[in-house]
Amino acid sequence: MENVRAHLYIKGKVQGVFFRQSMKEIAVRYGVRGWVRNRSDGRTVEAVLEGPRDAVAKVIEWAKIGPPGARVEEVEVNWEEYKGEFQDFRILPTV
């Protein structure tokens, strides 16, 4: 199965609703590696996902809805070259 890498920017009411922790749980469930973090603008969550194409696609579909309390307005997906650089899925500090 082909491995892929996607860089996401999720915009809307996505901070303060356990978005990052919920995304980590979903990513781990599907075997996706990478990271997620809040952006300092207060309206954007950023994530990098790596793993099998089908698994990454499932996390992206989840991100379009998010956890209860979220109101996702837009998910920008940028496909990048797979690097295989992650051992797990982490929540990074806000930038």
N, C-alpha and C positions, 0 to 999 in steps of 0.2 A: 504494500500500500504506500502511496506517495505521501511524504511528509511535506508540510507547507508552513509558512510563517505569515501571520497577519498582524498588522499594527492598527489598533483601533483607537478612535476618539469618540466617546459616547457623551452626548450633550443632552441637557435637560435638567430635571430635578433628580440628580443621580448622586449627590453627596448628602450624607446624613441619613441615609436609608439602608445602610449595610450592603451597599452595592459591591464594594471590594471584597468583603468577606464572602458574600453569596457567590460572586464570580469565582473566587478561589475554590469553593466547594464544588461548583459545577465543573470547573476545569479539572480538578482532581478526579472527580467521578468519571470523566471521559478520557483521562490519561493525557491531558494537554499540559504542557509546561510553559513557563514564561513568567510574566508579572503583571500587576495592576497597581495603579496609583491615582490619587486625586491630583488635579491640576490646581494651581493657586487661584484661578479665576472663579472658583466656587461653583462652576456649572459644568465642568468637564471631568470625566474619568478617562484615563489613557491606559491601554493594555497592549502587551505583545504576547501573542499566542503561537506556540509551535507544537506540531504533532501531526498525526494522520489527518488527511483532508476532511474526512467525514466527521471526526471528533472536533476539529477546529470549527467546522461549519455549525455544529450543534451549539458550541459556546457562543458563536456570533449570533445565532438565532435567539438564544436566551438573552443576550445583551440588548436585543431590540425591544425587549419587554422589561427585563430587570426584576428585582425582588419586589414584594409588596411595598407600596409607598413610593416607588420610583415613578417618574413620568419621563420616559425616554422620548426625546424629540428627534434625534438624529444619531445614526451610527455611521461614521466614516470608516471605511475599511480600505487599508492600503496593503496590497500583497507585496511581500518582499522575498528576497532569496532566503531559503531555509538555511540556518546556520547550525542548528543542533547544539546550541550553547547552554541550554538550561538543564538542570538536574531535577527541578521541581517547579512548583508554582508559588510565587511569593507576592506579598503585599509590600510595596515600596513606600517610602515617605513621600509626602506631597512635594511637588516641585512648582 
